[in-house]
Amino acid sequence: MESSCLARCILRFTERLQREDVNMHGFLLSVSGREIAKAYWFPFREGLPHRLYSVSKTFTGIAVGMLAEDGLLSLDQPVAGFFLDWLPEKPSPFLLRLTIRDMLRMATCYRRTAYREGVDENWALSFFTGTPDHEPGMVFAYDTGCSQVLAALVKRISGQEVISFLENRLFRPLGCLDPRQWLRDPSGCCQGGTGLCMSLRDMHRVSECLLRGGDGLVPGWYVREMGKKQIGTSLQENEEERYGYGWQCWRTRAGWALYGMGGQLSVLCPDRQAVLSTIADTRLDPVGVQRIYDAFFEEVWPYLPEDGRIPEDEAGLPLELDLPAAGLADDEAVSPSGEGCYIFCEPNPLGLKSLSLTRRELVLVRNSGSAVLSFARGKTLETSWPGAPEVPATVSAAWVDTGNLRLRCHAVGNAPCGFDMLLSLRDGFVTVRSRCSSDPLTAGYDGIASGTLQKGVPYR
């Protein structure tokens, strides 16, 4: 291997992510336990907890595997037997035949998640009071509710929430020292399928432990089986999701992965003894996660040594990069136009009453209140979410062509999400088109509305 080949490959990987406008927050790459590269995009830094979304499922599954190793449950036991007090008077035979093994591999008796966020208090209870619609163990159907039940199962058997259970059995023994938390449902149970907030490097540390077979902390038999294809996923829309599903994790073209919405990934490649872990917010891009997979498997993976051995004197390694946030490309030739205050006809999908625009500030007055967004052309700024000063966010803006201002805002707290807005200004009119990732925080940022310039009205 040429001495600087791998360093160049990693740089190509990074440049490709930026070129394809993937909203990355950070990544870590290691081979045979040796750190090869790490990068953080502004304003993210090493050691900060990040919402991992469905990577939480893998951790919940690990806790279940530990309980099985302890002899406190069998994967072939019906899960309903542990929740007899939650069963309806006449439970469905589908529900009664559902095993823990089927839960781990997303082969439940539901087509979709049974609980309703914002409506149900006890998310796991909803799993047992819903209406099952098919025989369990037959087909893959992604169901976050089953992971919630598994978290409740850990609590029932161990007497501990899943985060406390793993704190003693996995996190502390591995030296995971960064701050972390696990968001709860309204009943106080850890959100087993989506709520873990953990640093990139601690997620990576656990993933390396799994690559090594569990280090005696995670049962070896469970690690061997969790990454195997336990059920087919050929009907999935995204390419990388069609290689099959293990136990609360996904198969990939070259191994398996911990996979959370928005680009939270740990990609384990046993054939190269490599782990790539990423944090991101790709939720505004329907193929954003696939872009990460493709960039890694096409730019880096083919050039990793097959024996996992990288020369100690490899030039340029390890790479440590601090990168700018993924900002919008500004057309410097475009002169900003259309400053002023615009009044909107009500009602409209965005709930807009008025909009005021200057060269550096956008003021939105909506039915839910007013919000101010300061921006700089072609740059990304730290700010707070409009109307929610307690939520940290980033904002970038650019004049993409004459009369068209694009503005993108991302929340970067416990619920990474965002909106992408285009303001088209012409002849005293503005039309606002906005789309958003689904989250309570982004309510009201999806739709189109038009307003009229009011002459003589102060911009606020």
Residue, then its C-alpha position, 0 to 999 in steps of 0.5 A: m500500500e502506498s504510504s499516503c493512499l489511505a489518508r487520501c481516501i479518507l479525504r476523498f470520503t470527507e470531500r464527497l460528503q461535503r460535495e453531496d451536501v450531507n449534513m454531517h456532525g462527525f465521524l470516527l474510523s478505526v482499524s484493528g482498534r487503531e484510530i485512523a481518522k476522526a472529524y467534527w463539523f462545526p459546531f460539534r465537538e468531541g465528547l458531547p452526547h448526541r441523539l442516536y435514535s434507533v442505535s438505541k435498539t441495538f443497546t436495548g437488544i444487548a441488555v436482553g442478550m445479557l439477561a438471556e446469558d444470566g438465565l433469566l429469560s429464553l429467546d424462545q419464550p413468548v414475550a406476553g408471558f412477562f406482561l400478563d397484567w397488561l394483556p387484554e381480556k381476550p388477547s390475540p393468538f398472534l400476540l400470545r405466539l410472539t417470542i422474544r427472538d421474533m421481537l429482536r428481529m422485527a418479526t412482530c405481529y404488527r405492521r407498524t409501531a403501536y404507540r402514539e407519541g404525544v398521546d399514549e403515556n405508557w408506550a410499551l403497554s400500547f403494544f399489548t392493547g393494540t390490534p395485531d394483524h398477522e402471524p408473528g415470526m413470518v415477515f420483517a416489519y420495522d416496529t419501534g414499539c417492540s424495542q420499547v417492550l424490550a426495554a420494559l422487559v429489561k426493567r421488569i426482570s432486572g429491576q433497573e432501567v436499561i441505561s442503569f443496567l448497561e451502565n454497570r454491565l457495559f459502559r463503565p467497564l468499557g471506559c465510556l466516560d462521556p456524559r449520556q442520558w436516555l430519554r424516557d416515555p411519559s411513564g418514565c421508561c427509557q425509550g428503548g428504540t430511540g432515546l439514547c443520547m451518547s457521544l460519538r466516541d463512546m458509541h464507537r468504543v462499544s462498537e469496537c467491543l462488538l467487533r472483538g466479540g464482546d470482550g467478555l462483557v456482551p455474551g459472545w454467542y449473542v454478538r455472533e448471532m446479532g450481526k447475522k441475517q436473522i430475517g430478510t428485508s428485500l422490500q425495504e426502499n433504501e438499498e443498504e436496508r435490503y441485506g437483511y436484519g439481525w437482532q436490533c441491527w442491520r446487515t450491510r454489503a460488507g458486515w453489519a451496522l448499528y443504524g439510527m435515523g438521520g445518519q447515526l451509524s456504526v458500520l462494522c466490517p469484520d473482513r477489514q477489522a474496521v469500524l466507521s461511526t458517524i453522527a449526522d442529521t440527514r433527515l431533510d434528504p431521503v437518501g442522506v444515510q445511503r450517501i454516507y454508506d456509499a461514500f464509505f464503501e466506495e471511497v474508503w472500504p476498498y482500500l483498507p488492508e484485508d488483514g486489518r494491519i496498517p503500517e505504523d508509519e502510514a503518512g498522514l495518519p491519524l487524520e484529525l479534522d475540524l470542518p465547517a458545517a454544511g452551509l449553503a452555496d451563495d451566489e456572490a453575483v446576486s444582489p439581495s433584493g426584496e427587503g421589507c415587511y410582507i403580509f400574508c393572507e390567513p389561514n395558510p399552511l405555514g401559519l404566517k401573519s407577516l415576514s420581515l426581511t433585511r440583509r442579515e435577518l428574517v423575522l417570522v410572525r406566526n400564529s404560534g408567535s414570532a421568531v427572529l433568525s439572523f444569518a450571514r450569506g454563505k456561512t453557518l451561524e450558531t443560534s437558537w431554534p426560532g421561538a425556542p431559545e432553549v434549543p441550540a441550532t445552526v442556520s445558513a442562508a444563501w441567495v441561490d439566484t436572483g430573487n431567491l433566498r434559501l435558508r436552512c435551520h437545524a436543531v442540534g439538541n436532543a432531537p436533531c431536526g430542521f427545516d429548509m425554506l425558500l423565499s421567492l421575491r418578485d414585484g412586491f410579492v413573496t412566496v415561501r416554500s418550506r419543508c421540514s423533518s418530522d418532529p414536534l419542534t418543526a410543526g408549522y414549517d411544511g407548506i407554501a404561502s404567499g404575502t404582499l409587500q407593505k410599503g411604509v411599514p417598518y420591517r419589524 
